[in-house]
Amino acid sequence: MSSLEQLSSYAIGIALVVSILMSGCHRLETMVRLFIIQSLGLILVLLFAGLINNNPDIITFCVITFLAKCVLIPTILTFILQKIQINRQIETYIGLPTSMLICCVLTALIFEAVPNIGIEKEIHVLSSGLLSSSISMIIIGLFIMMTRKKAFAQILGLYVMENGIFALTIDTIFEMPQVVEMGIFLNLLIGALVMGVWVYRIKQSFDTINVEEMKDLKT
């Protein structure tokens, strides 16, 4: 394994650890900050992948990713969080320590199962742990969405899933035209705006973004 592949493994490992930390986070602001760190880790993976593939457009890809995932999306989410003025504590159906434990167990199972299935032999990946880490982040993001009561935290879980999908496709991103790549990030930004407005309108209408309390309104 080359030094760049080793660095890539460390970077994807950091992103995965941050995902697990997000599952046990008790403050919404902290979740946003951890999302930025996770995205930075994936940008490093993207950079190393570009260097390994000798891609001349790697700096462009990294800058676009940084602006979208580390600047614009967190800024929108932070603005919405300040605007809705809610209790910043995260409410869950499962205790936060238990959530982290479950995510660790799921990650361990994925790392054990993926090599035995042999998917990595069929799909070219940058490093041996990239596929397992990507799938783990997708599962962790889904878990966060399922176990958080507040819509804002569920949105962050969705973006953790998106980061996992992004990591899964890093090896193929260099075959995509730049116009398509910029279109993807434009969709992400529009998604952040739409979901932010959605959460704000829920707060204005029901004075809460706790989805459990909104279920009670039906009765």
DALINSUL-V180612 format. One record per pair of residues at least 4 apart in sequence whose ideal C-beta (glycine too) atoms are under 7 Angstrom apart, sorted by the first residue. I is the first residue (numbers start at 1). GAP is how many residues later the second one is. D is the distance in whole Angstrom. If there is no record, write none. Layout:
BEGIN
{{I	GAP	D} {I	GAP	D}}
END
This chain:
BEGIN
{{1	4	5} {1	5	6} {3	4	6} {4	4	6} {4	44	5} {4	47	6} {4	48	5} {5	4	7} {5	47	7} {5	121	7} {5	122	5} {6	4	7} {7	4	6} {7	41	6} {8	4	6} {8	37	5} {8	40	4} {8	41	7} {8	118	6} {8	119	5} {9	4	6} {9	118	5} {9	120	6} {10	4	7} {11	4	7} {11	30	5} {11	33	4} {11	34	5} {11	37	7} {12	4	6} {12	29	7} {12	33	5} {12	115	7} {12	117	6} {12	118	6} {12	121	5} {12	155	6} {13	4	6} {13	120	7} {14	4	6} {14	27	4} {15	4	7} {15	23	5} {15	26	4} {15	27	5} {15	122	7} {15	152	7} {16	4	7} {16	91	7} {16	117	5} {16	120	6} {16	121	6} {17	4	6} {18	4	6} {18	16	5} {18	19	5} {18	20	4} {18	23	7} {19	4	7} {19	19	6} {19	118	5} {19	121	5} {19	141	6} {20	80	6} {20	83	5} {20	84	6} {20	87	7} {20	120	7} {21	4	6} {21	13	6} {22	9	6} {22	12	5} {22	122	7} {22	138	6} {23	76	5} {23	77	5} {23	80	4} {23	117	6} {23	120	6} {23	121	6} {24	72	5} {24	73	6} {24	75	6} {24	76	4} {25	5	5} {25	6	5} {25	9	6} {25	65	6} {26	63	6} {26	64	5} {26	70	6} {27	4	7} {27	61	5} {27	62	7} {27	63	7} {28	4	7} {28	53	6} {28	60	5} {28	62	6} {28	124	6} {28	125	6} {29	4	7} {29	52	7} {29	59	6} {30	4	6} {31	4	6} {31	122	7} {31	125	5} {32	4	7} {32	42	5} {32	45	5} {32	46	6} {32	124	7} {33	4	7} {34	4	6} {35	4	6} {35	39	7} {35	121	6} {35	124	6} {36	4	6} {36	34	5} {36	38	5} {37	4	7} {38	4	7} {38	125	6} {39	4	6} {39	30	4} {39	31	5} {39	124	6} {40	4	7} {40	30	6} {41	4	7} {42	4	6} {42	121	6} {42	124	6} {42	125	6} {43	4	6} {43	19	5} {43	22	5} {43	23	6} {44	4	6} {45	4	6} {45	122	7} {45	125	6} {46	4	6} {46	15	6} {46	16	6} {46	19	6} {46	124	6} {47	4	7} {47	11	6} {47	15	5} {48	4	6} {49	4	6} {49	77	5} {49	121	5} {49	122	6} {50	5	4} {50	8	3} {50	11	7} {50	124	7} {51	7	7} {52	74	7} {53	121	6} {55	119	5} {57	4	6} {57	121	7} {58	4	6} {59	4	6} {60	4	6} {60	118	7} {61	4	6} {61	112	7} {61	120	7} {62	4	6} {63	4	6} {64	4	6} {64	117	7} {64	118	6} {64	121	6} {65	4	6} {66	4	5} {66	5	7} {67	4	5} {67	5	6} {68	4	6} {68	5	6} {68	117	4} {68	120	6} {68	121	6} {69	4	6} {70	4	7} {71	4	6} {72	4	6} {72	117	6} {73	4	6} {73	115	7} {73	116	7} {73	119	5} {74	4	6} {75	4	6} {76	4	6} {76	116	5} {76	117	6} {76	120	5} {77	4	6} {77	115	7} {77	119	7} {78	4	6} {79	4	6} {80	4	6} {80	116	4} {80	119	6} {80	120	6} {81	71	7} {83	117	6} {84	115	6} {84	116	6} {84	119	4} {84	125	7} {86	117	7} {86	123	6} {90	58	6} {90	60	7} {90	63	5} {91	58	4} {91	59	6} {91	119	6} {92	4	6} {92	7	6} {92	55	5} {92	56	6} {92	57	6} {93	54	5} {93	56	7} {94	4	5} {94	5	5} {94	53	5} {95	4	7} {96	4	7} {97	4	6} {98	4	6} {99	4	6} {99	48	6} {100	4	6} {101	4	6} {102	4	6} {102	41	7} {103	4	6} {103	37	5} {103	40	6} {104	4	6} {105	4	6} {106	4	6} {106	30	7} {106	33	6} {107	4	6} {107	29	4} {108	4	6} {109	4	6} {110	4	6} {110	22	5} {110	25	5} {110	26	5} {110	29	7} {111	21	5} {112	4	7} {113	4	6} {114	5	6} {114	6	7} {114	17	6} {114	18	5} {114	21	7} {115	5	7} {118	4	7} {119	4	6} {119	12	6} {120	5	6} {120	8	7} {120	11	6} {123	8	7} {124	47	6} {125	5	5} {125	6	5} {125	46	6} {126	4	5} {126	44	6} {126	45	5} {129	4	5} {130	4	6} {130	37	7} {131	4	6} {132	4	6} {133	4	6} {133	34	7} {134	4	7} {134	30	5} {134	33	4} {134	34	4} {135	4	6} {136	4	6} {137	4	6} {137	23	6} {137	26	6} {137	27	3} {137	30	6} {138	4	7} {138	23	5} {138	26	4} {138	27	6} {139	4	6} {140	4	6} {140	20	6} {141	4	7} {141	16	5} {141	17	7} {141	19	3} {141	20	3} {141	23	6} {142	4	6} {142	19	6} {143	4	6} {144	4	6} {144	9	7} {144	12	7} {144	13	3} {144	16	6} {145	9	5} {145	12	4} {145	13	6} {148	5	4} {148	6	5} {148	9	6} {149	61	5} {149	62	6} {149	63	5} {150	59	5} {150	60	6} {151	4	7} {151	48	5} {151	51	6} {151	58	5} {151	60	6} {152	4	7} {152	47	6} {152	57	6} {153	4	7} {154	4	7} {155	4	7} {155	40	5} {155	44	7} {156	4	7} {157	4	7} {158	4	7} {159	4	6} {160	4	7} {161	4	7} {162	4	6} {162	26	7} {163	4	6} {164	4	6} {165	4	6} {166	4	7} {169	4	6} {173	8	7} {176	4	5} {176	5	5} {178	4	6} {179	4	6} {180	4	7} {181	4	7} {182	4	6} {183	4	7} {184	4	7} {185	4	6} {186	4	6} {187	4	6} {188	4	7} {189	4	7} {190	4	6} {191	4	6} {192	4	6} {193	4	6} {194	4	6} {195	4	6} {196	4	6} {197	4	6} {198	4	7} {199	4	6} {199	10	6} {200	4	6} {201	4	6} {202	4	6} {202	7	5} {203	4	7} {203	5	7} {203	6	5} {206	8	6} {206	11	7} {208	5	5} {208	6	7} {210	4	7} {211	4	7}}
END
